[in-house]
Amino acid sequence: MLNSASLRLRLLAGAALTVAIAAPVLAAPAPTAAKDTAPAATAADPVIDPAPATAEPVDQTGLGEIVVTATKRETNLQKTPIAINVLSSQALTDRHVQSLYDLADGAVPSLRVATFEARQSALTIGIRGIVPLDANQPAREQGVGVYIDGVYLGRQHGLNAALFDVDRIEVLKGPQGTLFGRNTEGGALSIVTKGPSGKWGGSATGGIANYGSYNGTLHVDLPETYGVSLKLDGVIQHQDATTKNPLADQTGFNYYHRRGFKATARVRPISGMTADFSYDNGYDSNSPFYSQLLNVNPNGCKAGAQSASPACALPGTNYTSLTGSVKPLPSQVVVNGDSRMKVADIGVPQQPSIDKTHGFTSNIRWDVAPEIELRSITAWRGVNATQYDNSGGYHRVPVVAAGCVGSACNFSRYSLADLHQNQFSQEFQAVGTVGQFDYVAGLYYFNEHISDDAATPNSLAFNSALTTISVLDPCTGSGGFGSLVGCRSIDRASEVHSKSYAGYGQVTWNATDRVHLTAGGRYTRDEKQGVLHFSRNLNYDTATQAQLTAAGYAPLDATWNRFNPMATLAYDASDSVHVYAKYATGYRAGGASSRTSNYQTFNPEDVKSYEIGAKTDFWNHRARLNLAGYIMDRKNSQVDISSIQTTASGSFNNLVTINAPGITKIRGIEADLTVQPVDGLTLTAGYAYTYTKIPPVLIASTGVYQNFYIVFTPRNAANGSVDYTMPVGDMDLKFHLDGNYSQATQTFDQFATKNDPAFIANARLALANIHVGGSNAVTISAWVRNLFDKQYVFRRDPSNSLPGAPTTNLTSGSVNNVLGDYGNFNAPRTYGMEASVKF
């Protein structure tokens, strides 16, 4: 009997074959002048002069061509043998996407976006099950490359900054090492912004919404002067807290205030050469989502034999007995696992986290000859992130007991961190065509310097009777330490220098008009040096050798080399049916965990990917169906084991990253359907099935095999949308509705516990092309996100409902800090109105 994964793969192959056979029969003859959708000038693409006007009529029916640059040249999405989803600027507007986190609702089913912990200041980006839990560490790499105008962003910090004037977002699925600057084993998320046009014009948008929200954008294109075209972009976004903080003068939860500025100059110094120079600056002030206590002691933990509380078992341990006691909750604490709280149960000190980003980019293209274009992408970028997270209150350890004295009465873990990152990257590319061969070749260099530090003091205290709560002194209240800079007990502080060198290339042989064979490869050399400056408030720079030896500490000094090949066979079965088979490999460098006192290292992980796909147009170009099926085998998967350990001055997160031996299996099917049944109406549907399995890992210290899971990767995810445009005189009435579903999935590597399934709908109604003052076009719109105000837990942490992690005693676990599961609910329904004008 077939298992579900095998059945789905066979169904995919059958569907692709059926479409390949049926589409030529269903498709009407292609019109003599097919509709082309010319892309706007973008910062990453060369300027293409428009074709001369023609008197021939153009067929205005059917789905327009989507142009992408995934292969470093402009190609039709349907003829590009890569699994790609494209979100156009209009699609982003319809969904009211202001930052990357707004894609977490499932705009692309196989793309997963999540906060790190509850914090908006750092995002976890995943594609096809390549989703690192804690890429927040300086010595760890992401599994999915995020690019802006061809520039790789080295850290997940600052990714939630306000988006500038975006032309499109391309989501490339599967290893992309031969096409993008850094080896991306899961795929790439490529943001392409609009560049200068050289003509006077622009747009302005302003809006208001609930929760005190407002937003505004201004984009100005200046006329070309002395061969220089200039474009200026500004953006501001604000939202008040959606969960109030009862403590006076403190920030609530899920608040943000973002602003940014970008200037781009386009120069044509000689014939055939285009040079773009840009500077951008972003500021993001935000607070975390509120962390609620979802239940109380759900596993029935109690002192005694472990066998008497079988559900109270910490994965990876082999306890025979449980010690301590589960404390009753203070009366001030609210337990709510059913709905999003509008007001926190206990007011806490909370100030905004601040992310500041900046970048300088040079993007030069030179058409040296008809057969070759040379390109240079040079970038300096940086991010400074200051984190303040007190979202847990009493919903996280430490637990306080009646009759407490001194520091034993302290609680409310205030997670503080600073990160400073600077990167330089240089990429050279040669792109061209010689006879039947299309080629891309590149050299890449990346240099990154990161430093970080973190502290987690307690911020509140009960009295002995647990009847009153006081705010601890921010400098000395938490065991002699506090939250103020200069008063902190430093849990960890590290510094990392990373360098990456690569050479890559691929060649496509267009053997016939229908058969295309591509082969390529990438050689990568990664170098990493890192040190711990502090751990558990011990200064490693001044510590004795005996202290360092006792901690088992050694600096990180490692080099890894990889060659990753790829090959693709593409076949154009007809003008509207294109099929391909692809083999690709990917790799993610190793590193070290700064959350461990010994700076424990971990090795790289490697991926092999096998993929088949079909891209089809039929029904006279009114319908489009794209299918892909893949098998990915990942060797030495990097997985995390996390635990909170309390101290007199607060607590710290001990997170160990290890390599799971053997092969992690990732299998999937993806489908995207677009239909235009009548003029003005467009229907879309998308689906992703993702199966993942990490082999059990033997925990050396306990001798127990432990299961691990790939986080934020639902087995089934789907979406759909309806877009309808109706002429109203000289204006257009536009309606958009989308729905997005994802199945429950794990949110921590080490726990089987899942978050909630989710269904989110978004809508927008707009009256467009209102002509005011001659040629100025005005659009007035109303939008809503989370239309039905659905409430679900997107992140659930069971660590507070299980015994503590072993330190020295491997047979007995303590239940003294058992509370219950805690987690974070999604954002509530937001709605507002906008007006925009083009000039």
ZIPE-V877731 format. One line per field, one symbol per residue. ss: DSSP state (~ for helix, > for strand, _ for the rest). Layout:
# ZIPE-V877731
ss: ???
This chain:
# ZIPE-V877731
ss: ___~~~~~~~~~~~~~~~~~~~~~~~_______________>________________________>>______>>~~~____>>>>>~~~~~~_____~~~~~~_____>>>>>>__>>>>>>>>>__>_____________>>>>>__>>____>________>>>>>>>>_____________>>>>>>>>______>>>>>>>>>___>>>>>>>>>>>>>__>>>>>>>>>>>>___>>________>__>>>>>>>>>>>>_____>>>>>>>>>>>>>>____>>>__________>>~~~~___________>>>___________>_______>_________>>>>>>>>>>>>>>>>>__>>>>>>>>>>>>>>>>>>___~~~__________~~~~>>>>>>>>>>>>>>>>>>>>>>>>>__>>>>>>>>>>>>>>>>>>>>>>>>>>______>>>______>__>__________>>>>>>>>>>>>>>>>>>>____>>>>>>>>>>>>>>>>>>>>>__>>_____~~~~~~~____>>>>>>>>>>>>>>>>>____>>>>>>>>>>>>__>>________>>__>>>>>>>>>>>>>>____>>>>>>>>>>>>>>>>>>>>>>>>>__>>>>>>>>>>>>>>>>>>>>>>>>>>_____>>>>>>>>>>>>>___>>>____>>>_________>>>>>>>>>>>>>__>>>>>>>>>>>>___>_______>___>>>>>>>>>>>>>>>___>>>>>>>>>>_______>>>>>_~~~__________>>>_______>>>>____>>>>>>>>>_
